Structures are given as structure tokens and as C-alpha cells.
Amino acid sequence: MKNVLLFFSLVSGISSAVSQGVLKESLKLQSRIMDMEVEYSIYFPEGYDTSNRRYPVLYLLHGYTDDETGWTQFGQVKPIADEYVDDPGISPMLIVMPDAGETWYVNTYDNKVRYEDFFVQEFIPFIDESYRTRPTKEFRAVAGLSMGGYGALVYALKHPDMFSASAPLSAAIFTEEEMMEMKQKRWDDVFGEIYGTGLNGRARITDHYRENAPLLWIADNDKDNHDDVKYYIDCGDKDFLIKANMELHALMIDKGVPHEFRVREGDHSWSYWRSALPEVLRFVSAGFHR
């Protein structure tokens, strides 16, 4: 009897191991647009290597000063995705996590660094060509934390033809007043390369800034430019970014932009973002299931 139990225990262990996804970290792509190697990590759902099936894709963006390993290491994306593999509300999907450095996921004002062009024109096509994806808007979503939450918003707002859903977590967005009143050193250190160093006050609100500021983008554009993407916005009640995220929510209500808005107990931390990830996976899956 003990041998039988041992056999079934071993089989159960093998079955459990087989049901795990596969994570590959820090793969490399030689980018023509960026004129450099760009690294990315990718999570493959269970069954990817044993089938010919094509999968939807979630692009999961990291925060400021982080890289393509942020979500894999601190965000624990693999164990979380593995844990919910049998959840009927979550589709098996590829989760792609590119390194964006401190680019804020957009092109710089002088076009010397063109990360947005790279992501839209080069990276997404590369992923679709290299892996078995379902390469249409209906099966592509974008999410991220902090700077990556900002990127997830900007990409969905500026490229609604490419994404079915956007899930910004603790999005690093700021009101005009916050940007104009920001201390000069912080502006130059964090935003100078993107929008121009030495700018202060109203001079910071340039055309390039307006083109990449989610609050201004929504205010300046008609509802028809927004309502083809589903938005899931989540920010902790103690997060220093909560004010602008609440303003985003109010503006979306005023403009009639469909979205879900969550304020949960928590701050700007990995524990908060890890707790948000399962709901993000469910939210984007709802679009994939259409």
C-alpha cells in the first residue's frame, strides 16, 4: 500500500510540475530604432511548448529605475500566474516585460531617444513574429506600475487601435500644477531628458508634454477616441500619486470614458502591485474572451 501511495505522490508531483509556466529573463533584441540592444523577459503559460496554439499577450511595464526583471523578481509574476492557471476567468497568455530604462515609454522632445516608436513599430511586431501570439488588438493588452502605469495609459490613449485593455497601477501621472511647481532639480533629473532641461513653471507645458500627458490628452480629445479600450485603474489610498489618479477618474467620468477605478488600502509598494496582478489578469482576460 505504501508503494502505491508513493507512486501516486510521485505522479501528482510530476503533474504539478508540468502545470507550471516557463519564465525566460533578459532576452535580447537588437533595435534599429533605439540603436542598441533592448532586453525583455517573457512568461509562457503552461502548454505553450507542447501545442501549436496561439496566445493573447499582456505587455507588463516596469517602474522608474527598474528594468525587465522588476516584475519577474519583485513582482513575482511567474508564481502568481502559475497559481491562477486553473482560474476560468484568466486566459492563458504570454506576459512580456521589456526594459525601458528611464524613458517613460515615450519619445524624447528632441527625438534622440524614440522608445515609443520602438515599442509600437518594432517591439510588438518582433514579439508577434517570434512567438505564437494572436496578433490583433482584441488579444493584446498593456499594464504597468508607476512609470509603467503611465506608459500603459499613454499607449492605450495614443494607440487605441493596438490594445483592447489598459491596466495602470499607481500610474505616475501628475496634475499641471504639480508639474509646474516641481522643484527644478527633480524636474531636470526625472523629466529633463524627456521634455527639456531648465524649463520652469508654465514653460514646462510644451506641445510635447501635452501630447504625452494623459490628463490633458483625455481633456483635449473626444470620447470617441477613448471608448474602444477598456481601462482598469488602481491606486492605493496612501500612495503619493493618488490625487492625480483620482483626477483621472473624475475626468474620465466627465468625458464619458468607460473604466473601472479601484482605491484599496496600500501605498506605492511591491506588496500592493503583487496583490493587484491577479485582478489585472482577470480584467484583460475578459476582453480576450470576447
C-alpha positions in Angstrom: 0.0 0.0 0.0 2.9 2.4 0.8 4.4 1.8 -2.6 1.0 2.6 -4.2 0.8 5.8 -2.2 4.4 6.7 -3.1 3.6 6.1 -6.8 0.6 8.4 -6.8 2.5 11.0 -4.8 5.2 11.0 -7.4 2.7 11.2 -10.3 1.0 14.1 -8.5 4.3 15.9 -8.1 5.1 15.4 -11.8 1.6 16.7 -12.8 2.1 19.7 -10.6 5.5 20.5 -12.2 4.1 20.1 -15.7 1.3 22.6 -15.0 3.8 25.4 -14.4 4.5 28.1 -16.9 8.0 29.0 -18.1 9.8 32.2 -17.5 12.8 33.5 -19.6 14.6 36.5 -18.4 16.7 39.2 -20.1 16.4 38.0 -23.6 17.9 40.4 -26.2 16.6 42.2 -29.2 18.8 44.4 -31.4 16.8 47.5 -32.0 17.3 49.6 -35.2 15.2 52.5 -33.8 17.0 52.6 -30.4 20.3 51.7 -32.0 21.1 49.3 -29.1 20.2 46.0 -27.6 16.9 46.0 -25.6 16.3 43.3 -23.1 13.0 41.8 -22.3 11.6 38.9 -20.1 8.7 36.7 -21.1 6.4 34.3 -19.3 5.0 31.4 -21.3 1.8 29.7 -20.0 1.6 26.0 -19.3 1.2 24.2 -22.6 3.0 26.7 -24.9 5.8 24.2 -25.7 3.5 21.3 -26.2 0.9 22.8 -28.6 0.5 24.8 -31.7 -1.9 27.1 -30.0 -1.7 30.9 -30.4 -2.0 33.1 -27.3 -3.1 36.6 -26.3 -0.4 38.9 -25.0 -0.2 41.2 -21.9 2.6 43.7 -22.1 3.6 44.4 -18.4 5.7 47.6 -17.9 8.1 48.3 -15.1 8.6 51.4 -13.0 11.1 54.1 -12.8 14.8 52.9 -12.2 13.7 49.3 -12.7 14.2 47.0 -15.7 12.8 43.9 -17.4 13.4 41.8 -14.2 11.3 44.0 -11.9 8.1 42.2 -12.4 9.8 38.8 -12.5 11.8 39.2 -9.3 9.9 41.7 -7.0 6.5 41.3 -8.7 6.7 37.5 -8.6 4.8 37.3 -11.9 5.6 33.7 -12.5 4.3 32.2 -9.2 1.2 34.5 -9.4 0.4 33.5 -13.0 1.1 29.8 -12.2 -1.2 30.0 -9.1 -4.1 31.1 -11.2 -3.5 28.8 -14.1 -6.8 26.9 -13.4 -8.9 30.1 -12.8 -11.6 30.0 -15.5 -11.7 33.8 -15.6 -8.0 34.1 -16.5 -6.9 33.2 -20.1 -3.6 31.5 -20.7 -1.4 34.3 -22.1 2.1 35.4 -22.8 3.3 38.1 -20.4 6.0 40.3 -22.0 8.1 42.6 -19.9 10.5 44.9 -21.8 13.3 47.1 -20.4 12.5 50.8 -20.9 15.2 52.3 -18.7 14.1 55.7 -17.6 12.5 56.7 -20.9 8.9 57.0 -19.5 8.0 54.8 -22.5 7.8 57.8 -24.9 10.0 59.6 -27.4 12.1 62.5 -26.1 11.3 66.0 -27.2 14.3 66.1 -29.5 13.7 62.5 -30.8 17.1 61.4 -29.8 15.6 58.5 -27.9 12.5 57.1 -29.5 11.2 54.4 -27.1 7.5 54.8 -28.1 8.4 54.3 -31.8 10.5 51.3 -30.8 7.7 49.8 -28.8 4.9 50.3 -31.3 6.8 49.9 -34.6 9.5 47.4 -33.7 8.9 45.6 -30.4 5.3 44.5 -30.8 5.9 43.2 -34.4 9.0 41.4 -33.1 7.0 39.6 -30.4 4.3 38.7 -32.9 6.8 37.3 -35.4 8.9 35.5 -32.8 6.2 33.8 -30.7 2.8 32.2 -31.3 0.7 35.2 -30.4 -2.8 36.2 -31.6 -1.5 39.4 -33.3 -4.6 41.6 -33.3 -5.9 44.4 -31.0 -8.5 42.1 -29.5 -5.9 39.9 -28.0 -3.3 42.4 -26.8 -3.3 44.4 -23.6 -1.0 46.6 -21.7 -0.5 47.2 -17.9 2.2 48.5 -15.7 3.1 50.1 -12.4 4.1 53.7 -11.6 6.1 54.9 -14.7 4.8 51.7 -16.3 1.3 52.6 -15.4 1.9 55.9 -17.1 3.2 54.1 -20.1 0.1 51.8 -20.1 -2.1 54.8 -20.2 -0.2 56.7 -22.8 0.0 53.7 -25.2 -3.8 52.9 -24.9 -4.7 56.6 -25.3 -2.4 57.3 -28.3 -2.7 53.8 -29.9 -6.3 52.6 -29.2 -6.1 50.5 -32.4 -3.5 48.3 -30.8 -4.8 47.4 -27.4 -8.1 46.0 -26.1 -7.4 46.8 -22.4 -5.1 49.0 -20.3 -4.5 48.5 -16.6 -2.4 51.2 -15.0 -1.4 50.5 -11.4 -0.3 53.5 -9.3 0.1 55.4 -12.5 2.8 58.1 -12.4 0.7 60.9 -13.6 0.7 64.5 -12.3 -1.6 67.5 -12.5 -0.4 70.6 -14.4 0.1 72.3 -11.0 2.3 69.6 -9.7 4.4 69.6 -12.8 4.7 73.4 -12.9 5.6 73.6 -9.2 8.0 70.7 -9.1 11.5 71.6 -7.8 13.9 72.4 -10.6 16.4 69.7 -9.7 13.7 67.0 -9.7 12.3 68.2 -13.0 15.7 68.2 -14.6 16.7 64.8 -13.1 13.4 63.0 -13.8 11.8 64.7 -16.8 14.5 66.9 -18.3 15.6 64.4 -20.9 12.0 63.7 -21.9 10.7 67.3 -22.1 13.7 69.6 -21.8 16.0 70.6 -19.0 15.9 74.1 -17.5 12.2 74.6 -18.1 10.2 76.0 -15.2 6.6 77.0 -14.5 4.2 77.3 -17.4 7.2 76.8 -19.8 7.2 73.1 -18.9 3.7 72.6 -20.5 5.1 72.3 -24.0 3.3 70.7 -27.0 5.4 67.6 -26.5 4.3 67.5 -22.9 0.7 67.9 -23.8 0.9 65.1 -26.3 2.1 62.7 -23.6 0.1 63.9 -20.5 -2.9 61.5 -20.0 -5.0 64.1 -18.1 -4.5 66.7 -20.9 -4.9 64.1 -23.6 -8.3 63.0 -22.3 -9.4 66.6 -21.7 -8.4 67.6 -25.2 -9.9 64.7 -27.2 -13.4 63.5 -27.8 -14.8 60.4 -26.1 -14.8 58.5 -29.4 -11.0 58.5 -29.3 -11.1 56.6 -25.9 -14.1 54.2 -25.7 -12.7 51.4 -27.7 -10.2 50.4 -24.9 -11.2 49.1 -21.5 -9.4 50.7 -18.6 -8.7 49.4 -15.1 -7.2 52.0 -12.8 -5.9 51.0 -9.4 -4.1 53.2 -6.8 -3.5 52.8 -3.1 -5.2 55.2 -0.7 -1.8 56.1 0.8 0.0 56.4 -2.5 1.6 59.8 -3.2 0.1 59.6 -6.7 -3.5 59.1 -5.5 -4.5 62.8 -6.2 -3.8 62.7 -9.9 -5.2 59.2 -10.2 -8.5 60.4 -8.7 -8.4 63.4 -11.0 -8.0 60.9 -13.9 -11.1 59.0 -12.7 -13.1 62.2 -12.4 -12.0 63.4 -15.8 -12.9 60.0 -17.4 -16.4 60.3 -15.8 -16.8 63.8 -17.2 -15.7 62.7 -20.7 -17.8 59.5 -20.6 -14.7 57.2 -20.9 -15.7 53.7 -19.7 -13.4 52.5 -17.0 -13.1 50.8 -13.6 -11.5 52.6 -10.8 -10.2 51.0 -7.6 -8.8 52.6 -4.4 -7.5 49.9 -2.0 -5.6 50.2 1.2 -1.9 50.5 0.5 0.9 52.6 -0.7 3.5 52.8 -3.5 4.9 49.3 -3.0 5.5 45.9 -4.5 3.1 44.3 -2.0 0.4 46.5 -3.4 1.2 45.7 -7.0 1.5 42.0 -6.4 -1.9 42.0 -4.8 -3.3 43.8 -7.9 -1.9 41.5 -10.5 -4.5 38.7 -10.3 -7.3 41.2 -10.9 -5.4 42.7 -13.8 -5.1 39.2 -15.3 -8.9 38.7 -14.9 -9.7 42.2 -16.3 -7.6 41.8 -19.5 -8.8 38.2 -19.9 -12.4 39.5 -20.0 -11.5 41.3 -23.3 -9.6 38.3 -24.6 -12.7 36.1 -24.1 -14.9 38.2 -26.4 
